Amino acid sequence: MMSKAYLAAYMLLQLAPAGTATPGTGGHDKSLFEIVTGSSWSGRIVIILLLLLSIYAVYIIIERYMTLSRAGQVDHNFMNSIRHSVESGNLQAAKALCQSVDAPMARMVEKGLDRIGKPLDDIYKSIENVGNLELLKLEKNLSTLATISGLAPMVGLLGTVIGLIISFQDMSTATNITPQVLSNGIYHALTATAFGLFVSIIAMAGYNLLVSQLDKVIFKMEATAMQFMDLLQEPSR
């Protein structure tokens, strides 16, 4: 039914005489700002809601990207330094090194250092628990971003329906039905749809980018945990 409504709206707009301006625009084509501000209060609420969603989505993308980038930036010599300190029996130096590095991998290794002397299974479980907690921190707001990518088109569709309702109301009260009578609601309907899709595309692209970054960090966390466990088992070989 929505496709038929879009088709009807398109056909009505095509019937408008060339060079005819919509009333209230002063003889020129409407800009996007004029379409938004000239719509009904319900239409403006939809557009404002989409604008807020877009701002929040961009904030999440930037904030999470910076966080994940920092989380994955660990010196390649980090584990070599830990290995040297452990083999020399200087655990305090190894812990100090972990505390100086703001990364999930460093906190996992620090927890493992605290458990040295206990069974290897207990050490590994402690490291795994810390890794799970760090993963929850890294995943912060990713579900919200995914929700925005799915919610934005629905909000845009709501705006579309409102715009079409406005058009049919104008048509029911007009004595002479012309494309100009319907144009305000139709413009609003199509603008809401386009804006909703735009916000969804931004949120979805950002979500996929962040998931890719998160996968890289998880791989480094797992690799670091394995290297640390191998280090602890070396003296027994």
Secondary structure, DSSP 8 states (H G I E B T S, - for coil): -HHHHHHHHHHHHHTS-TT---TTSSSS---HHHHHHTS-HHHHHHHHHHHHHHHHHHHHHHHHHHHHHHHT---TTHHHHHHHHHHTT-HHHHHHHHHHS-SHHHHHHHHHHHTTTS-HHHHHHHHHHHHHHHHHHHTTTHHHHHHHHHHHHHHHHHHHHHHHHHHHHHHHH-SS--HHHHHHHHHHHHHHHHHHHHHHHHHHHHHHHHHHHHHHHHHHHHHHHHHHHHHHHGGG-
